[in-house]
Amino acid sequence: MSESFDFIVVGKGMMGAAAARHLALSGARVALVGPDEPGDWANHGGVFSSHYDNARITRTIDDDPVWARLAKRSIDRYDEIAAQSGVDFYAEVGCLIAGPAPGGAYDYIEKVARARDALGVEAPLLDEDAISERFPWFRFPEGFAGIHEAQGAGYINPRALVLAQTISAGKAGARIVRSEVASVSEAGDRVVVTTVDGATLDAGRVIVAAGGFSLSDTLLPRPIDLVVKARTVFFAEVADGDLPNYEHMPSLIGAAPEQAKSYYLLPPVAYADGKHYIKIGGDPTDRVLDSEPEVRAWFRGGAGAGAAEHMGGLLAQVMPGFRPASTHFRPCVTSFTRHGFPYIGFAGSDRIAVVTGGNGQAAKSSDEIGRLAAALVIDGRIDDPAYETDFAVAFR
């Protein structure tokens, strides 16, 4: 026997859980299908998710107006999601973007300022002296400036956000199926979703929100043009006695023309082991994972020691006064689309849609991305003139 729904969302990550909440709130019969986080990564044979973490930067300020609007609309709903679920996931500690001062060849800061102004966000431009005085934890190269967003910015706990979205979807009537999906296929006017443990569900339309695992040849009717890159994340423990020194430290994005000099950095965040870590990411080079089995293998492995050493060096440069009590690193992946925005569209069928491709920026914006995916399968199209892109899916 197959359970029947109006819509099924495959993938219980940040985008999928958000889409399920919005669909359930519309009054539709919805199933959200996806496994919980594995306890033992090294010996886990199934799928993973990049939201298995406690800290991601959130902010409106961005060098692209589409991403800025996606973020702004999502951030505006954080309180609503927390109230519906009873789960707190957001820390408003502010965010600083630092990079070469305006007037040079690298115009990142100017682009951020234009996107900020288009949305009316309060985030002043600070010169070299001002950022040094206001943010004593950091040391930047000569000639750097910064844009600081104090309100509506900081970091989210992606694990907690997914939990909040899942609880909210369940309260609105969604059926939560905690299992990995083996296949998605069309059968007449229905779409059949089969799990690895043999259960089947069917719906009029399905959203596949599988992140890097969208490379699977069993989930979509047509392969999409998605580049999945291996990423390494570096964690530096802050000793308990040092925590008061970082009480007002914001999230930080260091922008530079060179990939090897660009990074993001989170203030001390508590993790399940009871310790607080400053997290930094910024792989100096790219490693592309060409298949779904390669993505699984990367998560099970030990990540990149060379990349971790590089990020440890970046951390020492930007925070020269910080002495970690311990360090470690973990694997992650980032999915990139052809046009640099999320794919939100039908994947070779008007019954199977896909939402994926965070391009390294989607955690903070996942609720709005999920809302757009929900609108797509409800209405058959996205009709929102506020965006300068149609989020169209590109195929191989």
C-alpha positions as CSV (number, residue, x, y, z in Angstrom):
1,M,0.0,0.0,0.0
2,S,1.3,3.5,-0.9
3,E,0.5,6.6,1.2
4,S,-0.9,9.4,-1.0
5,F,-0.2,13.1,-0.7
6,D,-0.6,16.3,-2.7
7,F,3.1,17.0,-2.4
8,I,6.2,15.1,-1.3
9,V,9.5,16.8,-0.4
10,V,12.5,14.5,-0.8
11,G,15.4,15.8,1.5
12,K,15.0,16.9,5.1
13,G,17.7,19.6,4.9
14,M,17.4,23.4,5.1
15,M,15.7,23.9,1.8
16,G,13.5,20.8,1.9
17,A,12.3,21.3,5.5
18,A,11.4,24.9,4.6
19,A,9.5,23.9,1.5
20,A,7.5,21.3,3.5
21,R,6.6,23.9,6.1
22,H,5.3,26.4,3.5
23,L,3.4,23.6,1.7
24,A,1.8,22.4,4.9
25,L,0.8,25.9,5.9
26,S,-1.0,26.2,2.6
27,G,-3.3,23.4,3.7
28,A,-1.9,20.7,1.4
29,R,-1.3,17.1,2.3
30,V,2.5,16.9,2.5
31,A,5.1,14.4,3.3
32,L,8.7,15.3,4.2
33,V,11.1,12.4,3.6
34,G,14.7,12.2,4.7
35,P,16.9,10.6,7.3
36,D,18.2,12.1,10.6
37,E,21.8,12.8,11.0
38,P,24.0,9.7,11.4
39,G,25.7,9.1,14.7
40,D,28.9,7.6,13.1
41,W,29.9,9.4,10.0
42,A,32.9,7.2,9.2
43,N,30.8,4.0,9.0
44,H,27.6,5.5,7.6
45,G,26.7,4.1,4.2
46,G,23.8,6.4,3.5
47,V,23.4,10.1,2.5
48,F,24.6,13.1,4.5
49,S,23.7,16.8,4.6
50,S,25.8,19.9,4.9
51,H,23.5,21.3,7.6
52,Y,25.1,18.9,10.2
53,D,26.7,21.9,11.9
54,N,25.9,24.5,14.6
55,A,26.9,27.8,13.0
56,R,26.4,29.5,9.6
57,I,26.6,33.2,9.0
58,T,23.4,35.1,8.4
59,R,23.2,38.6,7.0
60,T,21.4,40.7,4.4
61,I,24.5,42.5,3.2
62,D,25.7,40.8,0.0
63,D,27.4,41.7,-3.2
64,D,24.3,40.4,-5.2
65,P,20.8,41.9,-4.9
66,V,19.1,38.5,-5.5
67,W,20.9,36.9,-2.6
68,A,20.4,39.9,-0.5
69,R,16.6,39.7,-1.0
70,L,16.5,36.0,-0.4
71,A,18.3,36.6,2.9
72,K,16.2,39.6,3.9
73,R,12.9,37.7,3.4
74,S,14.2,34.7,5.3
75,I,15.6,36.7,8.2
76,D,12.3,38.5,8.5
77,R,10.6,35.2,9.2
78,Y,13.1,33.8,11.7
79,D,10.9,34.9,14.7
80,E,7.8,33.3,13.1
81,I,9.6,30.0,12.7
82,A,11.0,30.0,16.2
83,A,7.5,30.9,17.6
84,Q,5.8,28.1,15.7
85,S,8.4,25.5,16.6
86,G,9.5,26.5,20.1
87,V,13.1,26.1,18.8
88,D,15.7,29.0,19.0
89,F,18.2,28.9,16.2
90,Y,19.4,32.5,15.6
91,A,22.0,34.6,17.4
92,E,21.9,38.3,16.4
93,V,25.6,39.1,17.0
94,G,26.0,41.1,13.8
95,C,28.1,40.5,10.7
96,L,31.1,42.3,9.3
97,I,32.2,42.1,5.7
98,A,35.8,43.3,5.3
99,G,37.7,43.7,2.0
100,P,39.8,46.2,0.0
101,A,38.4,49.7,0.4
102,P,36.3,51.3,-2.3
103,G,38.1,52.9,-5.2
104,G,40.3,50.1,-6.2
105,A,40.1,47.4,-8.9
106,Y,38.3,44.9,-6.6
107,D,34.8,46.4,-6.2
108,Y,33.2,43.8,-3.8
109,I,32.6,46.3,-1.0
110,E,30.9,48.7,-3.5
111,K,28.6,45.9,-4.7
112,V,27.7,45.1,-1.1
113,A,26.8,48.8,-0.5
114,R,24.6,48.9,-3.6
115,A,22.6,45.8,-2.6
116,R,22.4,47.2,1.0
117,D,21.0,50.5,-0.2
118,A,18.4,48.8,-2.6
119,L,16.9,47.0,0.4
120,G,17.2,49.9,2.9
121,V,19.4,48.0,5.3
122,E,21.3,49.8,8.0
123,A,24.9,48.8,7.6
124,P,27.5,51.6,7.6
125,L,30.7,51.6,5.7
126,L,33.7,51.7,8.1
127,D,37.2,52.8,7.1
128,E,40.4,51.1,8.2
129,D,40.7,53.0,11.4
130,A,37.1,52.5,12.4
131,I,37.1,48.7,11.9
132,S,40.3,48.4,13.9
133,E,38.8,50.4,16.8
134,R,35.4,48.7,16.8
135,F,36.6,45.1,16.2
136,P,39.8,44.6,18.3
137,W,39.8,40.8,17.7
138,F,40.6,41.2,14.1
139,R,43.6,42.4,12.1
140,F,43.2,43.2,8.4
141,P,45.6,44.1,5.7
142,E,46.4,47.7,5.1
143,G,43.8,49.4,2.9
144,F,40.8,47.3,4.1
145,A,37.4,48.7,4.9
146,G,34.3,47.1,6.2
147,I,30.5,47.1,6.1
148,H,28.9,46.2,9.4
149,E,25.3,45.0,9.8
150,A,24.5,45.0,13.5
151,Q,20.8,44.1,13.5
152,G,19.2,41.2,11.5
153,A,22.6,39.5,11.2
154,G,24.9,37.1,13.1
155,Y,24.6,33.4,12.8
156,I,22.1,30.6,12.7
157,N,22.4,27.0,14.0
158,P,21.5,25.0,10.9
159,R,20.8,21.8,12.9
160,A,18.3,23.7,15.0
161,L,16.8,25.5,12.0
162,V,16.0,22.2,10.3
163,L,14.5,20.9,13.5
164,A,12.4,24.1,13.8
165,Q,11.2,23.8,10.2
166,T,10.4,20.1,10.6
167,I,8.5,20.6,13.9
168,S,6.6,23.5,12.3
169,A,5.7,21.4,9.2
170,G,4.6,18.6,11.4
171,K,2.4,20.9,13.5
172,A,0.8,22.1,10.2
173,G,-0.1,18.6,9.3
174,A,2.9,17.3,7.3
175,R,3.9,13.7,7.6
176,I,7.6,13.3,8.5
177,V,9.2,10.1,7.1
178,R,12.7,9.6,8.6
179,S,14.1,7.5,5.9
180,E,16.4,7.8,2.9
181,V,14.8,7.9,-0.5
182,A,16.0,5.2,-3.0
183,S,14.1,6.4,-6.1
184,V,11.6,8.9,-7.5
185,S,9.7,7.9,-10.6
186,E,6.5,8.9,-12.5
187,A,3.6,6.5,-12.8
188,G,0.7,8.0,-14.8
189,D,-0.4,11.2,-13.2
190,R,1.4,10.4,-9.9
191,V,5.0,10.4,-8.7
192,V,6.1,7.5,-6.7
193,V,8.8,7.9,-4.0
194,T,10.4,4.7,-2.7
195,T,12.5,4.6,0.4
196,V,15.5,2.3,1.1
197,D,13.5,0.3,3.6
198,G,10.8,-0.5,1.0
199,A,8.1,2.0,1.8
200,T,6.3,3.8,-1.0
201,L,4.5,7.1,-1.1
202,D,2.9,8.9,-4.1
203,A,1.9,12.5,-4.8
204,G,0.8,14.7,-7.6
205,R,4.1,16.6,-7.5
206,V,7.4,16.0,-5.8
207,I,10.2,18.4,-4.8
208,V,13.7,16.9,-4.7
209,A,15.8,18.9,-2.3
210,A,18.8,16.7,-1.9
211,G,21.7,19.1,-2.0
212,G,24.8,17.6,-3.4
213,F,23.1,14.2,-3.6
214,S,20.9,15.6,-6.4
215,L,23.7,14.1,-8.6
216,S,22.0,10.7,-8.0
217,D,20.7,9.1,-11.1
218,T,17.6,7.7,-9.3
219,L,16.0,11.0,-8.0
220,L,15.6,13.2,-11.1
221,P,14.3,12.3,-14.6
222,R,17.1,14.4,-16.2
223,P,20.6,15.1,-14.9
224,I,21.1,18.8,-13.8
225,D,24.2,20.9,-14.3
226,L,25.4,20.9,-10.7
227,V,29.0,21.2,-9.6
228,V,29.6,19.7,-6.1
229,K,32.8,20.8,-4.4
230,A,34.5,19.2,-1.4
231,R,35.0,21.6,1.4
232,T,36.9,21.4,4.7
233,V,35.8,23.3,7.8
234,F,38.3,24.2,10.5
235,F,37.3,24.5,14.2
236,A,39.4,26.2,16.9
237,E,38.4,25.7,20.5
238,V,38.1,28.7,22.8
239,A,39.1,27.9,26.4
240,D,36.3,28.6,28.9
241,G,38.4,31.2,30.6
242,D,38.8,33.1,27.3
243,L,35.1,33.2,26.3
244,P,34.3,36.6,28.0
245,N,37.0,38.2,25.7
246,Y,34.9,37.4,22.6
247,E,31.4,38.2,24.0
248,H,30.5,40.8,21.4
249,M,32.5,39.4,18.4
250,P,30.4,39.4,15.2
251,S,30.5,36.9,12.3
252,L,33.0,37.9,9.7
253,I,33.5,37.5,5.9
254,G,36.9,38.3,4.6
255,A,36.7,39.2,0.9
256,A,39.7,39.2,-1.5
257,P,40.2,38.9,-5.2
258,E,42.1,35.6,-4.6
259,Q,40.2,32.5,-3.4
260,A,43.1,31.5,-1.2
261,K,42.8,34.8,0.7
262,S,39.0,34.7,1.1
263,Y,37.2,33.2,4.1
264,Y,34.3,33.3,6.5
265,L,34.6,33.1,10.3
266,L,32.1,32.5,13.1
267,P,32.4,33.8,16.7
268,P,32.6,31.2,19.5
269,V,29.6,28.8,19.2
270,A,28.7,26.0,21.6
271,Y,28.7,22.4,20.2
272,A,27.4,19.1,21.5
273,D,30.6,18.3,23.3
274,G,30.1,21.3,25.6
275,K,33.0,23.2,24.1
276,H,32.9,26.5,22.1
277,Y,34.6,26.8,18.8
278,I,35.5,29.6,16.4
279,K,34.8,28.1,12.9
280,I,36.6,29.2,9.7
281,G,36.1,28.1,6.1
282,G,37.8,29.0,2.9
283,D,39.4,26.2,0.9
284,P,42.4,27.6,-1.2
285,T,41.6,25.3,-4.1
286,D,38.6,23.4,-5.4
287,R,38.1,19.6,-5.5
288,V,35.0,18.6,-7.6
289,L,33.1,15.5,-6.6
290,D,31.7,14.1,-9.9
291,S,29.2,11.5,-8.6
292,E,26.9,10.8,-5.7
293,P,29.2,7.9,-4.5
294,E,32.1,10.4,-4.4
295,V,30.0,12.8,-2.2
296,R,29.2,10.0,0.2
297,A,32.9,8.9,0.4
298,W,34.0,12.5,1.0
299,F,31.7,12.9,4.0
300,R,32.9,9.5,5.4
301,G,36.6,10.6,5.0
302,G,38.8,12.9,7.0
303,A,38.4,16.0,4.8
304,G,41.5,17.9,3.6
305,A,44.5,18.2,5.9
306,G,46.2,20.7,3.6
307,A,43.1,22.9,3.4
308,A,42.8,22.8,7.2
309,E,46.4,23.9,7.6
310,H,45.7,26.8,5.2
311,M,42.6,27.9,7.2
312,G,44.6,27.6,10.5
313,G,47.0,30.1,8.9
314,L,44.2,32.4,7.8
315,L,42.8,32.3,11.4
316,A,46.2,33.2,12.8
317,Q,46.5,36.2,10.5
318,V,43.1,37.7,11.1
319,M,43.1,36.9,14.9
320,P,46.7,37.0,15.9
321,G,45.9,37.3,19.6
322,F,43.8,34.1,19.7
323,R,45.4,30.9,21.0
324,P,43.2,27.9,20.4
325,A,42.9,25.3,23.2
326,S,42.5,22.6,20.5
327,T,41.8,22.3,16.8
328,H,40.1,19.9,14.4
329,F,38.5,19.8,11.0
330,R,35.6,18.2,9.3
331,P,34.2,17.6,5.7
332,C,31.4,19.5,4.0
333,V,30.3,20.1,0.5
334,T,29.0,23.0,-1.5
335,S,26.8,22.8,-4.6
336,F,27.2,25.4,-7.4
337,T,24.7,26.1,-10.2
338,R,25.5,27.5,-13.6
339,H,23.9,30.9,-13.0
340,G,25.0,31.3,-9.3
341,F,21.5,31.2,-7.9
342,P,19.6,28.3,-6.5
343,Y,17.9,26.0,-9.0
344,I,14.2,26.1,-8.3
345,G,12.4,24.5,-11.2
346,F,11.0,21.4,-12.9
347,A,13.6,18.8,-13.8
348,G,12.4,17.5,-17.2
349,S,8.9,16.8,-15.9
350,D,6.1,19.0,-14.8
351,R,5.6,16.7,-11.8
352,I,9.1,16.5,-10.4
353,A,10.8,19.7,-9.3
354,V,14.2,20.3,-7.9
355,V,15.5,22.9,-5.5
356,T,19.3,22.8,-4.9
357,G,22.5,24.7,-5.4
358,G,23.3,26.9,-2.4
359,N,26.4,28.3,-4.0
360,G,27.9,28.7,-0.5
361,Q,25.2,31.2,0.5
362,A,21.9,29.4,1.1
363,A,21.8,28.5,4.8
364,K,20.6,32.0,5.9
365,S,18.2,32.2,2.9
366,S,16.8,28.7,3.0
367,D,13.3,29.6,4.2
368,E,12.7,31.9,1.2
369,I,14.2,29.4,-1.2
370,G,11.8,26.8,0.3
371,R,8.9,29.2,-0.1
372,L,9.7,29.7,-3.7
373,A,9.9,26.0,-4.3
374,A,6.5,25.5,-2.6
375,A,5.0,28.2,-4.8
376,L,6.4,26.5,-7.9
377,V,4.7,23.2,-7.2
378,I,1.4,24.8,-6.1
379,D,1.1,27.2,-9.0
380,G,3.2,25.5,-11.6
381,R,5.6,28.5,-11.9
382,I,7.4,31.2,-9.8
383,D,5.7,34.6,-10.3
384,D,7.7,37.0,-8.2
385,P,8.9,40.2,-10.0
386,A,11.1,41.2,-7.0
387,Y,13.8,38.8,-8.2
388,E,16.1,39.5,-11.2
389,T,16.3,35.8,-12.1
390,D,13.9,33.0,-12.7
391,F,16.0,30.4,-10.9
392,A,15.8,28.2,-14.0
393,V,17.3,24.7,-13.8
394,A,20.2,24.1,-16.2
395,F,20.8,20.6,-17.5
396,R,23.8,18.6,-18.5
